[in-house]
Amino acid sequence: MSEDQWVRETPLTPQELAAYRAEQVAFQEEHFGPTQKYTCDECGLAPKCKLAFDGYNTDGDCLYEK
């Protein structure tokens, strides 16, 4: 993995990641309806990825890989 603008220098703690996920889910549900399971839920990069839990990241799709 190369360092770039989408990777955090310091990973989120499990508690921070859970809070960040909750914020993203609330935003997605408010603007776009119920959220599906995120690809990020199974991704080891999620604590460092600034794109984690974006609404695109469902059904195996990953915005970071694009």
GIVENVEN-V693725 format. One record per backbone hydrogen bond with DSSP energy under -1.0 kcal/mol. NH is the residue of the N-H (numbers start at 1). CO is the residue of the C=O. Records with the same first field share a line. If there is no record, write none. Layout:
BEGIN
NH = CO + CO
END
This chain:
BEGIN
7 = 4
8 = 48
12 = 47
17 = 13
18 = 14
19 = 15
20 = 16
21 = 17
22 = 18
23 = 19
24 = 20
25 = 21
26 = 22
27 = 23
28 = 24
29 = 25
30 = 26
31 = 27
32 = 28
33 = 29
39 = 57
41 = 38
42 = 39
43 = 40
48 = 45
49 = 45
50 = 6
54 = 51
57 = 54
58 = 56
61 = 58
END
